[in-house]
Amino acid sequence: MRSLLAATLALSMLASAARAQTKQQLVDDWERQRTNVLAYIDAMPDSAMAFHPTPGVRDFAQQIVHFVATNLEVAAMTLKGAKEAPFTLDTTQLHQKAALRDYTDRVYGYLLDALKSATPSQLLKQSSVYNLPAQSATRWLDLSYEHAVWTLGQTVPYLRLNGVTPPAYKQPL
């Protein structure tokens, strides 16, 4: 019986350590994404914030705000239990590079603070976002991260068509 109790306690401690490692990996990934996104904004000329490569697609600033705002909403709703994002970018400043950069940095700061302070139960809590089936906060963060990487990748032609070499991607390892 004591062996079973000892094994259970050991497994419990290992599970806690694994969760902490997983949370730290999430934090590391989001910090890296913040660095990558800010590098793309910094690289794009001020004059090209409203550039779009073809008619009917989002311009550069809209692409950035599209995924950054999603990241904010997901963090607010799944980690903080909010009904909506706690702040937005003033639409009159959308194409101002400094305002876009400040907003982006503020969003990632909010997300990272929420993630760092999240308890294991908050990370596992199920919630429905955008009228989609309930998922854990960790799953929503993974999906939002994937969406952001995908959308940031779509901005590579925006940079190249403006004579800018995209910043080197900061690798996780």
C-alpha positions in Angstrom: 0.0 0.0 0.0 2.8 2.4 0.9 4.5 1.6 -2.5 1.3 2.5 -4.3 1.0 5.8 -2.3 4.6 6.6 -3.0 4.2 5.8 -6.7 1.0 8.0 -6.9 2.8 10.9 -5.2 5.8 10.6 -7.5 3.5 10.5 -10.6 1.7 13.5 -9.3 4.9 15.5 -8.9 6.0 14.5 -12.3 2.7 15.6 -13.8 3.0 18.9 -12.0 6.6 19.3 -13.3 5.5 18.4 -16.9 2.7 21.0 -16.7 5.1 23.7 -15.5 7.5 22.8 -18.3 4.7 22.9 -20.8 3.6 26.3 -19.5 7.2 27.6 -19.7 7.4 26.4 -23.3 4.2 28.2 -24.1 5.6 31.4 -22.6 8.8 31.0 -24.5 6.9 30.4 -27.8 4.7 33.5 -27.2 7.8 35.7 -26.3 9.5 34.5 -29.5 6.4 35.3 -31.5 6.3 38.8 -30.0 9.9 39.3 -31.1 9.2 38.0 -34.6 6.1 40.1 -35.1 7.7 43.3 -33.9 10.6 42.7 -36.2 8.2 42.5 -39.2 6.5 45.7 -38.2 9.9 47.4 -37.7 11.1 46.2 -41.1 8.1 47.5 -43.1 8.5 51.1 -44.2 6.1 53.6 -42.6 4.9 54.4 -46.1 3.8 50.8 -46.7 1.5 50.2 -43.7 -1.5 50.4 -46.0 0.1 48.4 -48.8 -1.8 45.3 -50.1 -0.3 43.2 -52.9 -3.6 42.7 -54.8 -7.1 44.2 -54.6 -9.4 42.7 -52.1 -6.9 41.5 -49.5 -6.0 43.0 -46.2 -3.2 45.6 -46.2 -0.1 45.0 -44.1 -1.4 46.8 -41.0 -4.8 45.0 -41.2 -3.0 41.6 -41.5 -1.1 42.3 -38.3 -4.1 43.6 -36.4 -6.1 40.6 -37.6 -4.1 38.1 -35.7 -2.9 40.3 -32.9 -6.5 41.2 -32.0 -7.4 37.5 -32.1 -4.5 36.7 -29.7 -5.8 39.4 -27.4 -9.4 38.1 -27.5 -8.3 34.5 -26.9 -6.2 35.5 -23.9 -8.8 37.7 -22.4 -11.7 35.2 -22.9 -9.9 32.0 -22.0 -7.4 33.1 -19.3 -9.2 36.1 -17.8 -12.8 35.1 -18.3 -13.6 38.4 -20.1 -16.4 38.7 -22.6 -14.3 40.8 -25.0 -10.9 42.3 -25.5 -9.9 44.7 -22.8 -8.6 47.3 -25.3 -8.4 47.9 -29.0 -6.4 49.9 -31.5 -7.9 53.2 -32.4 -8.9 52.6 -36.1 -7.7 56.2 -37.0 -4.2 55.1 -36.0 -4.3 51.7 -37.8 -1.8 52.7 -40.5 0.6 54.6 -38.2 3.6 52.4 -37.7 4.3 53.6 -34.1 0.7 53.0 -33.0 0.6 49.6 -34.7 3.8 48.6 -33.0 2.7 49.9 -29.6 -0.6 48.1 -29.8 1.1 44.9 -30.9 3.6 45.1 -28.0 0.8 45.9 -25.5 -1.2 42.9 -26.7 1.7 40.5 -26.3 2.4 42.0 -22.9 -1.2 41.3 -21.8 -1.2 37.8 -23.2 2.1 36.9 -21.6 1.1 38.4 -18.2 -2.1 36.4 -18.3 -0.3 33.2 -19.3 2.4 33.6 -16.7 -0.1 34.1 -14.0 -2.5 31.3 -15.1 -3.0 28.4 -12.8 -3.0 24.8 -14.1 -6.8 24.8 -13.7 -7.1 28.0 -15.7 -5.1 26.5 -18.5 -7.2 23.4 -18.5 -10.6 25.2 -18.2 -12.9 24.6 -21.1 -14.5 27.5 -22.8 -16.2 28.3 -26.1 -14.7 31.1 -28.3 -16.2 32.5 -31.5 -19.2 30.1 -31.2 -16.9 27.1 -31.7 -16.9 23.9 -29.5 -15.4 24.3 -26.0 -11.7 23.7 -25.7 -9.1 24.2 -23.0 -7.4 27.6 -22.7 -4.1 25.9 -23.7 -5.8 24.5 -26.9 -7.2 28.0 -27.7 -3.7 29.5 -27.2 -2.2 26.9 -29.5 -4.8 27.6 -32.2 -4.3 31.4 -31.9 -0.5 30.9 -32.1 -0.9 28.8 -35.2 -3.2 31.4 -36.7 -0.7 34.1 -36.0 2.2 32.2 -37.5 0.2 31.5 -40.6 -0.9 35.1 -41.0 2.5 36.6 -40.3 3.9 34.3 -43.0 1.4 35.7 -45.5 3.0 39.1 -45.0 6.3 38.0 -46.5 5.3 39.1 -50.0 4.1 42.5 -48.6 7.6 43.1 -47.4 9.4 41.8 -50.5 7.2 43.8 -52.8 8.3 46.9 -50.9 12.0 46.0 -51.3 12.4 44.6 -47.8 14.0 41.3 -46.9 11.9 39.7 -44.2 13.6 39.5 -40.8 15.2 36.2 -40.0 12.8 34.0 -38.1 13.8 33.4 -34.5 13.9 29.7 -34.1 12.7 28.0 -30.9 15.8 25.8 -30.4 
